[in-house]
Amino acid sequence: MRVTIADVARAAGVSKSTVSRVLNAKGEVDGRTAERVRDVIGRLGYVPSSRAVGLARGRSRTVGMLAPSLAWPWVAELVQGAVDAVEAAGYGLLLFTCSRGRESMTRLAAQVSANAFDGLLVVEPETETGAVAAMHRSGLPVVLIDDRVRHPGFPSVATTNTLGGRQAAHRLLGLGRSRPLVITGPRRFDCVRERLEGFVRTMEEHGAGHDPRRTVEGGFGERSGEEAVARLLAEGAGFDAVFAHNDLSAMGALRALRAAGRRVPDDVAVIGFDDIPLAAYTDPPLTTVRQPLRAMGGAAAALLLARIGAGPPDGLPDDIPDGDRVVLPTELVDRASAPGPVLTP
């Protein structure tokens, strides 16, 4: 049977609180008693719970992470990046989602009250900003992985969405495409406005312009990409390229183009955004703007660990930025749905 702190206390003839003080080097126990307790611990082979010791010392050595849903394929990459960094620092990660709305946030708040973790990573808290802000005001360190919205009150990690839009435009211009269909996400998100702004500005700078009637607001899902392409084809709108603001929308666009007998990339070139693992296995493989999702998760975890006094883990830079916002660059990934040269900016 597992030896408990009660067994140690009984064998040493002291209280459990005295054993706890010896374990945590509180300095409130006389030398001979402390030595007797340590002897009993060694004789019985008692191994204290790392969580119990951490809590006694004011640390759980656990980081919480709140994500919108694990159904989104890009979330897994963010989580893996965070897990790699957290575990390298000797911490654990406790994962929560917003899938059940207010019930999910109530459970998270209960864990915060119980000091179940030392800090919280939050992925795009679209509808839960107020609850997260309240936790932050209560003293909980919080770092956002913040692709969609900006919250100046929190440290955050994001990517270069405007640059990503420019990178997509340069690829299409290099292919001689001048009539792109743009399938955005919901316009309320900063990333959508930034990607569109970078794309349109670049097209205009090179004399191509952009007809706003070929910009369709979608919902970041495959269906919205498929429906946007099908509708514009039915309306007779002429377009020679698609820039979708995420890979799932681009996959829907590929499906609709194939159903309509349009060849990709000969008739219509297609570019996505994110570079989720599935993007390499579409037909044809999807050219996309890569968000450094795993690096974003790792950077956010390192930022949080630095703020809770754990320091950056091995393998990550020691000079974690002191500022409130870390921005990592996007990169165009060349595949068969829009292959070819990039027009030099």
RARAMO-V709493 format. One record per helix or strand. SS is the DSSP state (alpha for helix, beta for strand). FROM is the first residue (numbers start at 1). TO is the last residue. If there is no record, write none. Layout:
<<SS	FROM	TO> <SS	FROM	TO>>
//
This chain:
<<alpha	5	12> <alpha	16	23> <alpha	31	44> <alpha	50	56> <beta	62	67> <alpha	73	88> <beta	92	97> <alpha	102	113> <beta	119	123> <alpha	129	137> <beta	141	145> <beta	155	159> <alpha	161	174> <beta	180	184> <alpha	190	205> <alpha	212	214> <beta	215	217> <alpha	222	234> <beta	241	244> <alpha	247	259> <beta	269	274> <alpha	277	281> <beta	287	290> <alpha	293	307> <beta	325	328> <beta	331	333> <alpha	336	338>>
//
